[in-house]
């Protein structure tokens, strides 16, 4: 969709970006008022915040509801390949003419007033969500929670806060407690919030904020539980016991994300939610760039019986989740190809991964947004990583000794987007 009219409008809107980033809802609230307050005319909303697992939880929420025959809007960020991935209307990605028209309408309503691109995108999403009939809106927070643009929603039917980790410290604070405080900004009086296992300081902060706001907090291992089983996974909450198939999304951490989605939906309590919908939704969930196996152009260039995987994990929590998956992949060696965004804490991401990797390659793709220099990744690895310096070059340089292996490309959602473009087979 390169060169689409929507891209022209988005580029123009970028010129209105405030010189100083102040996390605030004032600019967006003004624009929404000019648009007739679309945020007040939405289907039931489940609002999802967190550091890691937000997108996967949104994918489970959508899949379970759609398995029950519901029409679902979804708002997520960032996109991997095409901007249109951010806005899903009643089950389908927004089409270019509708997106362009909504962008033009929002641009006219905003005039020349300062506004961030994400605020404008959020306004456009809310405008479209208010006009297309649906049964549920799954709304993912962009950054933080308290002052995130999506937090103009006054009364969601449920909220969810996924795994918290150190990320975006320049905006959210330099302790896990401060980050939890910002995420807790989505809590609303009387609205239940599902959350998983959290660092002790984070859970303390979430519990205090939930109590202060009168928001029931549903915590894993206290109010609900999820565990792997021989057949897949089990979910328990009070007297409810669900035997479920394994989630389609790979990784032990996805059991918690699935559990958070189930808990949030049960707390809302729609009449369509039943065991069949939950089971079918877990199996059907899709979320590109999260332990996704690739089969395209890049994959076919590897030796027979090799596997190529992609994950956008990029912070300490993401590194820990990937390290757990490396431990589960004990049947063959795993080679890591890592590229990261310049603002990320590369040492914290790499530390849990180094012991489990057969080799590590540092890359920076030419089209990768704010790519961290290859030399910086090599230095953060203690000299263990070798310079790719690109994905294609790293794949070509991998040691091939005849035995099957796995290759995992990771470290950045922006890198994941570039890899998906490269791997795509021609139509």
N, C-alpha and C positions, 0 to 999 in steps of 0.2 A: 504494500500500500504506500510505497515511497512516492512522494510528490503529491499525495492526496490533499484536497482542500483543507481538511481538518489540520494537517501538519502546518500549513501556511498560517492558519489562525493561531495555533499554539505557539509558533515562533514569534508571532506579533505580540501575543499576550506576555511572553517572557520579558518584553521590554518594560512592562509595568511592574515588574518585581520590585518590592521595596528594597532600598539600599541596605537597610539593616533588618535582619530577621528577628522579629519579635513575635513569639508564639502568642497569638491572640485570635479571638473569634470575631472581633469587631468588623473587620473588612468583609468577611463572608456574610455575617448577619445583615450588613447593609445591602449587599448584593442580593441576598435571598429576599429581602423585603421588596427590592425593586422588581424581582421576578414573581411576586405574589405569594411568597412563602411556600414553595413546593415541599419543604421539609415537614409541613403540617398536613400533608396529603399523601401519605405513604402507606403501603401495606405494613403488617406487623414487622418489626425490626429486631434482629439479633445482632448486637454490636460486639465486635471481637477485637480485643487489644492483646498485647504481649510482645515479647522480644523474638522468640522462636516459636514456630508452629501456628501462627495466625492463619496463614494461607491454607495450610493443610486442614485446620479445623473448619475454616470456611468451606473447603471442598467437601468435607464430611457432612456439614450442615446442608449444603445444597443437594448432595447426592441422596441423603435420607429423605428429604422433603420431596424431591423429584420421584423417588421410588414409590412414594405414596400418592403420586399423581398431582402434586402441587406445582404451581408456576412460581419460579424463584428468580428474583433479581439478585445480582451479586456485584459488589464494588470492591475491588482489590487493587493493590499496587506493590511494586512497580510492574510494568509489563515486561515481558521477556523479548518478544519479537515485534509485535504490533501493538500500538496504543489501544486498539479496540478491545484487547484482552481485559482491560480494567473495568469495563462496563458490560454486564450481561443482563439482558432484558428478557424476563420470562423464559429463560433457558437458552437464549441465543445471544451471541456477541452482537453488540450494537453495530448497525450497518452504517457505512460511510455517509450517505445522504442525511440520515437522522442525526448522526453525530455532528456533522458540519452545521446543520441548521440550528442545533441546540447551542453549539459554541458561538455561532454568530449572534444568536439571541442574547446569550449571557454577556458577550462582549459589548453589545449595544447597551445593555442594562447597566453595565459597570462604567462605561465611558472611559475617561482617562485616569480614574482613581487607582492608586497603588493596590496591587493584589498579587498574591503568589500564584504560580501556575497550578499548584495542587489545590489551592482554594477555588480557583476557577473550575478545575476538573471536578471537584466535589460538587460545586453548584450545578454543573452540567449533568452530573450523574443524578442528583436529587431531582432536577427538573424532569429528566427522562423517566425516572422511577415513579414520579407522581402522575405521569400521563399514560403509562402502559400498565394495564391491569395485571396484578400478580397476587399471590397468597403469602409471600414472605420476601423480605429484603435482608440479605446477609451483608453486613456492612463492616468492612475491615478498616481499622484505624491505620492511618499512614505513619504517624510519628508520635509516640507518647500516648496521650489520651486526654488529659485535662484541657489542653488548648489545641488539640488536633481538630482540623476542619470538620471531621465527621461528627464531632461532639456537639453539633447543633441540634441533634436529636434529643428531644426532651423526655420521651417516654418509650424506650424500647420494651419489648416483651421479655427479654432476657439479655444478659451480657455474659461475656466470657473473657477471662484473662489467662492466656497460655503461659508457657515457661518464660520466666524472667531471667535476664542475663545482662552483663555489662555491654552496652551498645549505645551509640548516639549520646555519649556523656557530655558533649559540648552543649547539648540542648536540654538533657534530662537530669543531669547531675552525676556526680562521681562516686556515688555509693549505690548499692542495690536497694537500700531503703528509699533513697530519693527517687530512683527510677520507678519503684513500686508505687510511690505517692503519685507520680505523674500518670501512671497507667490506671490507678484507682479513680482518676478523674471521670471515667465513663460510668462509674457506679451511680445509680439513681434511686431515690427513696422508694422502697417497696418492690424494686425490680431485682429478681434473683440473679446472682452471678456465679457461674461455674468456673472453678480454677483447679489446677493440678498440683503436683508436688512443687514447692517453691523453696528457695533458700530461706533459712530461718528469719532473717531480718526482713526479707520481702513479705513473707507470710504474716509476720507481726504487723507490718504497715498496712497490708491489705485488710487484715482483720479489724484493725483500729478504724480505718476509713469506712469499711462496710458498716461497722457498728454506729459510727457517727452519722452516716447518711441513712441508716435504716434500710440497708440493702442486704438481704439474706445471702451469705457467702457459703457456697457449697464446695467443700474442700475434699480433694482426693484422700482416701484412707480414713476420713472421718465421716463424710456424708455419702460418699460413693467410692467404689473400687473397681479396678479393671486389672486383669491378669491374663497372661498367655495360657492357653489350654492346648490339649492335644489336637482338638479340632479347629482351634483358632484363638478365640479369646472369650473370657467371661466378664460380664458387667453386673455389678451388684449395687443396689441402693435401697437400704431398708429391707423390705420383704421381696423386692424385685430382684430376680435372678435371670439374666439373659445369657444363653449359650449362643455364641455368634461365630461366624466364619472369620478368618483372618482378614484384616483390612487390605485393600488393594495397594495402598501406599506402603512401601517397604520401610522397615526400621522399627526397633522396639519402642522408640519415642512416639510412633504413630498410634500405638495403643492408647496412650494418654490423650493425644489429640482427638481420637475417636471418642474416648470417654467423656471429654469435655463437651464435645458436640452433643452427645446423647443426653448428658446431664442438663445442658442448657435447654434443649428441646423439651425434656421431661418437666423441667421447672416451669416452662411456659404452659405446657399441657394441651396442645391442639388435639382435636378429636381424631385426626388422621394418623397420629403417631402410634405405631404398633410394632411388635417384634419383627414381622415380615418386612416392614419398611426399613427398620434399622439394619437388619441383616443384608437386605438387597442394596442399601445405600453404601454400606461398608465395602462391599465387593465392587461397586460401580464407581467409587470415588476416583477422580483424576486430578492431578496437580503437577503440571510440567515443571521440570527443573528441581524436583525434590526426589533424590535417589531414583532417577528415571533412567531406565536402560535405553540406550540408543541403538538403532539398527540401520541407520542411513549411511551416507557417504563416508563419514569418518570411521564408522564401525566396520564396514566391509573391507577397509584397508588393513585391518588387523589380522593376525594369523587365525586359522581355523580354531574354533572352540574358545577363543578369547572373548571376553565380555567388556563392553564400554558403558560406563555409567556416568551420570551427571547429577551434581547437587549444588544448589546455590548457597549452602551454609557458609557463613562468613564471620562469625563471632565466637566467643569462648564457648557458649552453649551449643552452637552449631558444630564446633570442632569436637566437643565431647560426644555428641550424638553420632557423628561420623566415626569416631574412634570405636564406639560400641559396635557399629556395623562392621568395621574392619575385623574386630575380634570374632564376629559371627562368620566372617568369610575366611575360615581357617583352611578350607580345602585347596586353596591355591593362592599364590602371591598376589598382592595388590600394589600396583604402581599409581602414584598420585601425581596429577598435573594440577598445579595450584596457581591461580591468578586472583588478585584481590584489589579492592578499591583503596585508594590512597589514605582515606580517613580511618580505616579499620585497624584494630589492634592485632597485627599479624602474629606476634609471638604467642599471644593467648590462644589464637585459633590453631596454630601449628603444634603447640606443645603436646596435646594428647594424641596427635596423629603420627608424630615422628617414629615412635617405637613400632608401630604396626605396618609400616610401609616398606615394600621391597626396594623402591626407589622413589625419589621426589624430584619433580621438574617444575621450575618456576617460569611462568609465562606472563605476557602482557600483550593482548591482541590489539592491533592497530585501532579497531573500532570500539574498544572497551572503554566505557565512561570512567574517567578519573582513575585509570589503571595504576596500581602501585608499581614502581620500577622493579624489574626482575632482580636487580642487584640487592634491593631492599629485602625481598623474600628470601634470597640466598643467605643474606646475613642473618636474618631472623631465625633461620633453620640451623644456625651454627655451622654453616658451610656444607651441610648435608645435601641440600637441594642443588640440582644442576640447572643451569640456564637453558630454557627451551630453545629459543626465547618465545616461540609461538606454540600454539596447540599442535599444529600440523608438524612442526619440526620436532616437538617432543614425542609425538606418536611415532614418527619415523625413527627416532633414536632409541626407543625402548629396547632393552635387551631381549632377544628372542632365543631361548635355549631349547625350544621344542615342546615344553610343557605348557598347558593352558594357564592363563593368568587373567586377572581383572585390571582394568584401568578406570580410575575414578578422577574425573575432572571436577574441581570444586573451588570454593573460596569467594565467589561473588555471583550475585544474581545477574549483574551486567555481563560478566563472562559467560554465564549460562545462556543468556540471550544470543550472544555471538556464536556460541557453539551450536545452538539449535539452528541457526541460520546456515552454518557450515555443513551440518549433518543432513539438512533437508535434501531429499532426493528430488531431481527435476521432475516436473509434472509432464 
